[in-house]
């Protein structure tokens, strides 16, 4: 059969090649850590920025500093460019661990309200629900047909969610896991590639999934003889390091933590925030407070939070603590408490207004869904041409 050449603009008219590709080492240019006070938030024109967050209800401080602030800064920095910016809820990912329908509905709405309350502007970015764009699931199936089980077996996140060791690779272990968890990275790859995303802001715990996404982009291009149809997206890491549990600073902050004092939500009252910070695990070292995540994980976590909120380097925060005469744990925690309460006052106020205005939230969601669907359906037509499903 005669091969047909790919036409410009992400369109494809070629037929399948059986040649396979191996996962190759990626250049450093595939990964970028954004810096405070830099121009890193400015994305090149004609790019596509894409990221989703699981709808698990109100956002906590880790979500706020590690994801949403980055999304907001990217949106604000690229308002007048030709760059497409898409953010939303990963509600298909959320059902890998089933929950009551009423709970998921509330979580989806609360997540959108939290995004808007945190400063995300629907006029600058497309805000939508993943589940309302059927092409996400369609591309997941297409990509799963070229995904080796060996790659999925090596993913560590499904193992951690299933309480398995990261080096687990036995058939018995896989047999005990829901297939949704195992194929989670393929759905994530489909999310990203469906929009021909060029930049993906994520946490460092998602870096392995982004590596698989780049591999599948390359594998699709090779399998269907379509060089450069899918571009390999760049990973954008937030300037703020991972926010850890207040009660156990050896693990990340999480809504699922059974200790209610481990996590600060953007909707917490000032008195609640103050109480949680007072109960934060630190250490017995007095006089000086400095960043040392190995020896002083609790103190370092609070310094990291202050750094993320104030958009200052860790070193700058350390100098501020010295100049402010913070010389004992009470004054250190009081300092952190004031910074956090001041930062979250506005998002909390706006969230409480939005969550009681469901018609407005529905309007924003419907508009975002419509815009995202228009892009996705057009791109899917070209994907199907590559495969021969047109």
C-alpha positions as CSV (number, residue, x, y, z in Angstrom):
1,X,0.0,0.0,0.0
2,X,1.3,3.4,-0.8
3,X,2.1,5.7,2.1
4,X,0.5,9.1,2.1
5,X,2.4,12.0,3.5
6,X,1.3,14.0,6.5
7,X,0.0,17.5,5.7
8,X,1.0,20.5,7.8
9,X,-0.9,21.6,10.9
10,X,-1.2,18.4,12.8
11,X,-3.2,16.6,10.1
12,X,-2.4,13.1,9.0
13,X,-3.1,11.0,5.9
14,X,-0.6,8.2,6.3
15,X,-1.1,4.6,6.9
16,X,0.2,2.3,9.6
17,X,3.8,1.2,10.0
18,X,4.7,-1.8,12.2
19,X,8.0,-0.4,13.2
20,X,8.3,0.0,17.0
21,X,10.1,2.5,19.1
22,X,11.9,2.2,22.4
23,X,11.7,4.7,25.2
24,X,14.8,7.0,24.7
25,X,16.5,9.3,27.1
26,X,14.9,12.7,27.1
27,X,16.8,15.9,26.8
28,X,16.8,18.3,29.7
29,X,14.7,20.7,27.6
30,X,11.7,18.4,28.1
31,X,11.6,19.5,31.8
32,X,11.5,23.0,33.2
33,X,11.3,24.3,36.8
34,X,9.7,27.7,36.9
35,X,11.5,30.3,39.1
36,X,10.1,33.1,41.2
37,X,10.7,36.5,39.7
38,X,11.5,35.1,36.3
39,X,9.8,35.3,32.9
40,X,9.2,31.5,33.0
41,X,5.5,32.0,33.2
42,X,5.5,33.5,29.7
43,X,4.9,30.7,27.2
44,X,5.8,31.0,23.5
45,X,3.0,32.1,21.2
46,X,0.9,29.4,19.5
47,X,1.5,27.0,22.4
48,X,-1.0,25.0,24.3
49,X,-0.9,24.8,28.1
50,X,-2.9,22.0,29.7
51,X,-3.4,20.6,33.2
52,X,-6.1,19.0,35.2
53,X,-6.7,18.4,38.9
54,X,-8.7,15.6,40.5
55,X,-12.0,16.9,42.0
56,X,-11.7,15.8,45.6
57,X,-13.5,18.8,47.0
58,X,-12.0,22.0,48.5
59,X,-8.4,22.6,47.6
60,X,-5.7,22.4,50.3
61,X,-2.5,24.5,50.6
62,X,-0.5,21.9,48.6
63,X,-2.9,22.2,45.6
64,X,-3.0,26.0,45.9
65,X,0.8,26.5,45.9
66,X,1.8,23.5,43.8
67,X,-0.7,23.8,41.0
68,X,-3.3,26.6,41.1
69,X,-1.0,29.5,41.7
70,X,1.1,28.3,38.7
71,X,-2.0,28.0,36.5
72,X,-3.1,31.5,37.5
73,X,0.4,33.0,36.8
74,X,0.5,31.3,33.4
75,X,-2.9,32.6,32.5
76,X,-2.2,36.1,33.6
77,X,1.2,36.1,31.8
78,X,-0.2,35.0,28.4
79,X,-3.4,36.9,28.2
80,X,-2.6,38.6,24.9
81,X,-0.9,35.8,23.1
82,X,-2.2,33.2,20.7
83,X,-1.5,30.5,23.3
84,X,-4.4,28.2,24.3
85,X,-4.7,27.5,28.0
86,X,-6.9,24.7,29.3
87,X,-7.4,23.8,33.0
88,X,-10.1,21.6,34.6
89,X,-11.1,18.7,36.7
90,X,-9.8,15.2,36.1
91,X,-13.2,13.7,37.0
92,X,-12.6,10.5,35.0
93,X,-9.4,9.9,36.9
94,X,-11.4,10.5,40.1
95,X,-13.5,7.4,39.6
96,X,-10.6,5.0,39.6
97,X,-11.5,4.9,43.3
98,X,-15.3,4.9,43.3
99,X,-17.3,7.2,45.5
100,X,-21.0,8.0,46.0
101,X,-22.5,9.9,43.0
102,X,-23.7,12.8,45.2
103,X,-20.2,13.2,46.7
104,X,-18.5,13.3,43.3
105,X,-21.1,15.9,42.0
106,X,-20.3,18.1,45.0
107,X,-16.6,17.7,44.7
108,X,-16.6,18.7,41.0
109,X,-18.5,21.9,41.8
110,X,-16.4,22.7,44.8
111,X,-13.2,22.2,42.8
112,X,-14.4,24.6,40.0
113,X,-15.4,27.1,42.7
114,X,-12.0,26.7,44.4
115,X,-10.2,27.3,41.0
116,X,-12.1,30.5,40.4
117,X,-11.7,31.7,44.0
118,X,-8.0,31.2,43.8
119,X,-7.8,33.7,40.9
120,X,-8.2,31.6,37.7
121,X,-10.0,33.8,35.1
122,X,-12.4,32.0,32.8
123,X,-11.8,34.7,30.2
124,X,-8.1,33.9,30.0
125,X,-8.3,30.1,30.2
126,X,-10.7,27.3,29.3
127,X,-12.1,25.7,32.5
128,X,-13.9,22.4,32.0
129,X,-14.8,18.9,33.2
130,X,-12.7,16.1,31.5
131,X,-15.7,13.7,31.6
132,X,-17.8,16.0,29.3
133,X,-15.3,15.7,26.5
134,X,-15.8,12.1,25.1
135,X,-12.7,12.3,23.0
136,X,-10.6,11.8,26.1
137,X,-11.9,8.3,26.5
138,X,-11.7,7.7,22.8
139,X,-8.0,8.6,22.6
140,X,-7.3,6.6,25.7
141,X,-8.4,3.4,23.9
142,X,-6.4,4.3,20.8
143,X,-3.2,4.9,22.9
144,X,-3.8,1.8,25.0
145,X,-3.5,-0.3,21.8
146,X,0.1,0.9,21.5
147,X,1.0,0.8,25.2
148,X,3.1,-2.0,26.4
149,X,2.1,-3.6,29.7
150,X,5.7,-3.4,30.7
151,X,5.6,0.4,30.8
152,X,2.4,0.4,32.9
153,X,3.9,-2.2,35.3
154,X,6.9,0.1,35.9
155,X,4.6,3.1,36.9
156,X,4.9,3.7,40.6
157,X,1.8,5.7,41.4
158,X,-0.7,2.8,40.9
159,X,1.4,0.7,43.2
160,X,1.4,3.4,45.9
161,X,-2.4,3.9,45.6
162,X,-2.7,0.1,45.9
163,X,-0.4,-0.1,48.9
164,X,2.2,-2.1,46.9
165,X,5.9,-1.6,47.0
166,X,7.4,0.5,44.1
167,X,9.5,-2.5,42.9
168,X,6.4,-4.8,42.7
169,X,6.0,-6.4,39.2
170,X,4.5,-9.8,39.8
171,X,1.4,-10.9,37.9
172,X,-0.4,-11.6,41.2
173,X,0.0,-7.9,42.2
174,X,-1.4,-6.7,39.0
175,X,-4.3,-9.1,39.2
176,X,-5.3,-7.5,42.5
177,X,-5.5,-3.9,41.1
178,X,-8.4,-2.3,39.3
179,X,-7.6,-1.8,35.6
180,X,-8.5,1.9,35.9
181,X,-5.6,2.5,38.3
182,X,-3.3,0.6,35.9
183,X,-4.4,2.6,32.9
184,X,-4.5,5.9,34.7
185,X,-1.3,7.1,32.9
186,X,-2.7,6.2,29.5
187,X,-5.8,8.4,30.2
188,X,-3.4,11.1,31.4
189,X,-1.4,10.8,28.2
190,X,-4.7,11.1,26.2
191,X,-5.7,14.2,28.1
192,X,-2.5,15.9,27.2
193,X,-2.1,14.7,23.6
194,X,-5.7,15.3,22.6
195,X,-5.1,19.1,22.6
196,X,-1.6,18.8,21.2
197,X,-0.4,20.3,24.4
198,X,3.1,21.8,24.4
199,X,3.5,22.7,28.1
200,X,2.1,20.7,31.1
201,X,2.4,22.2,34.6
202,X,2.4,19.3,37.1
203,X,3.8,18.2,40.4
204,X,7.0,16.2,40.4
205,X,5.1,13.1,41.4
206,X,3.6,13.1,37.9
207,X,7.0,13.3,36.1
208,X,6.9,9.5,35.3
209,X,3.5,9.9,33.7
210,X,4.7,12.8,31.5
211,X,7.6,10.6,30.4
212,X,5.1,7.9,29.3
213,X,3.2,10.6,27.5
214,X,6.2,11.6,25.5
215,X,6.9,8.0,24.7
216,X,3.4,7.4,23.5
217,X,3.6,10.6,21.3
218,X,6.7,9.2,19.7
219,X,5.2,5.7,19.5
220,X,2.0,6.9,17.8
221,X,4.0,9.0,15.3
222,X,6.2,6.0,14.4
223,X,3.4,3.4,14.4
224,X,1.2,5.5,12.0
225,X,4.2,6.9,10.0
226,X,3.3,10.4,11.0
227,X,6.5,12.3,12.0
228,X,5.8,15.2,14.3
229,X,2.0,14.6,14.4
230,X,2.1,14.7,18.2
231,X,4.8,17.0,19.7
232,X,6.4,15.9,22.9
233,X,5.1,18.2,25.6
234,X,7.4,20.0,28.1
235,X,6.9,19.4,31.8
236,X,6.6,22.5,33.9
237,X,7.4,22.1,37.6
238,X,6.2,24.7,40.1
239,X,8.8,26.8,41.9
240,X,7.3,25.7,45.2
241,X,8.6,22.3,46.4
242,X,6.1,19.7,47.5
243,X,4.0,20.8,50.5
244,X,4.1,18.2,53.2
245,X,1.8,17.1,56.0
246,X,1.8,19.4,59.0
247,X,1.7,16.4,61.3
248,X,4.0,14.1,59.5
249,X,6.4,16.1,57.3
250,X,7.8,12.9,55.7
251,X,4.7,12.6,53.5
252,X,2.9,15.0,51.3
253,X,-0.2,17.0,52.4
254,X,-3.3,15.1,51.5
255,X,-7.1,15.3,52.0
256,X,-7.1,11.6,52.7
257,X,-4.9,11.9,55.8
258,X,-7.0,10.8,58.8
259,X,-5.4,13.4,61.0
260,X,-7.5,16.6,60.6
261,X,-4.6,18.8,61.6
262,X,-2.3,17.6,58.8
263,X,-3.9,19.7,56.1
264,X,-4.9,23.4,55.6
265,X,-7.7,24.1,53.2
266,X,-8.2,27.4,51.4
267,X,-11.6,27.7,53.1
268,X,-10.3,27.2,56.7
269,X,-11.2,29.9,59.2
270,X,-8.3,31.9,60.7
271,X,-8.8,30.3,64.1
272,X,-8.7,26.9,62.5
273,X,-5.5,27.7,60.6
274,X,-3.9,29.1,63.8
275,X,-4.7,25.9,65.7
276,X,-3.4,23.7,62.9
277,X,-0.1,25.6,62.8
278,X,0.3,25.5,66.6
279,X,0.0,21.7,66.3
280,X,2.5,21.4,63.4
281,X,5.3,19.0,64.1
282,X,8.7,20.9,64.1
283,X,11.7,20.1,66.3
284,X,13.6,21.1,69.5
285,X,16.1,23.4,67.9
286,X,15.6,27.0,69.0
287,X,17.2,30.4,68.1
288,X,17.4,30.1,64.3
289,X,15.0,28.7,61.7
290,X,16.5,27.5,58.4
291,X,15.7,25.2,55.6
292,X,17.1,21.6,56.0
293,X,14.5,19.1,54.8
294,X,16.6,16.1,56.1
295,X,17.3,17.3,59.6
296,X,14.5,19.7,60.1
297,X,11.6,18.5,57.8
298,X,8.8,20.2,59.8
299,X,10.5,23.6,60.0
300,X,11.5,23.3,56.3
301,X,7.9,22.6,55.3
302,X,6.7,25.8,56.9
303,X,9.5,27.8,55.3
304,X,8.6,26.2,52.0
305,X,5.0,27.3,52.5
306,X,6.0,30.9,53.3
307,X,8.3,30.9,50.3
308,X,5.5,29.8,48.0
309,X,3.0,32.3,49.3
310,X,5.4,35.3,49.3
311,X,7.0,34.2,46.0
312,X,10.4,34.5,47.5
313,X,13.4,32.2,47.4
314,X,14.1,29.9,50.4
315,X,17.2,32.0,51.2
316,X,15.2,35.2,51.1
317,X,12.6,33.8,53.6
318,X,15.4,32.6,55.9
319,X,16.8,36.2,55.9
320,X,13.4,37.6,56.6
321,X,13.0,35.3,59.6
322,X,16.4,36.5,61.0
323,X,15.6,40.2,60.5
324,X,12.1,39.7,62.1
325,X,13.7,38.4,65.3
326,X,12.0,35.0,64.9
327,X,14.0,33.2,67.6
328,X,11.7,30.5,69.1
329,X,9.0,28.1,67.9
330,X,6.1,30.3,69.0
331,X,7.3,33.3,67.1
332,X,8.1,31.1,64.1
333,X,4.7,29.5,64.0
334,X,3.0,32.9,64.6
335,X,5.0,34.3,61.6
336,X,3.8,31.4,59.4
337,X,0.2,31.6,60.7
338,X,0.0,35.3,59.8
339,X,1.4,34.8,56.3
340,X,-1.0,31.9,55.6
341,X,-4.1,33.6,57.0
342,X,-3.5,36.8,55.0
343,X,-3.0,34.8,51.8
344,X,-6.1,32.7,52.1
345,X,-8.5,35.4,53.3
346,X,-9.6,36.5,49.8
347,X,-9.9,33.0,48.2
348,X,-12.0,31.9,51.2
349,X,-14.3,34.9,50.9
350,X,-14.8,34.4,47.1
351,X,-15.3,30.6,47.5
352,X,-18.1,31.1,49.9
353,X,-19.8,33.5,47.5
354,X,-19.3,31.2,44.4
355,X,-20.4,27.9,46.0
356,X,-23.8,29.5,46.7
357,X,-24.2,30.6,43.1
358,X,-24.6,27.3,41.2
359,X,-26.1,28.9,38.1
360,X,-23.0,31.0,37.6
361,X,-20.7,28.0,38.2
362,X,-22.7,26.0,35.7
363,X,-22.5,28.8,33.2
364,X,-18.7,28.9,33.4
365,X,-18.4,25.1,33.2
366,X,-20.7,24.8,30.2
367,X,-18.9,27.5,28.3
368,X,-15.6,25.8,29.1
369,X,-16.9,22.4,28.1
370,X,-18.1,23.8,24.8
371,X,-14.7,25.4,24.0
372,X,-12.7,22.3,25.0
373,X,-15.1,20.0,23.0
374,X,-14.6,22.2,19.9
375,X,-10.8,21.8,20.0
376,X,-11.0,18.1,21.0
377,X,-13.4,17.0,18.3
378,X,-11.4,18.8,15.5
379,X,-8.2,17.2,16.7
380,X,-9.8,13.7,17.0
381,X,-10.8,13.9,13.3
382,X,-7.1,14.2,12.4
383,X,-6.1,11.5,14.8
384,X,-8.6,9.1,13.2
385,X,-7.2,10.0,9.7
386,X,-3.8,8.8,10.9
387,X,-5.2,5.5,12.0
388,X,-7.7,4.9,9.2
389,X,-10.9,5.4,11.2
390,X,-12.1,8.4,9.2
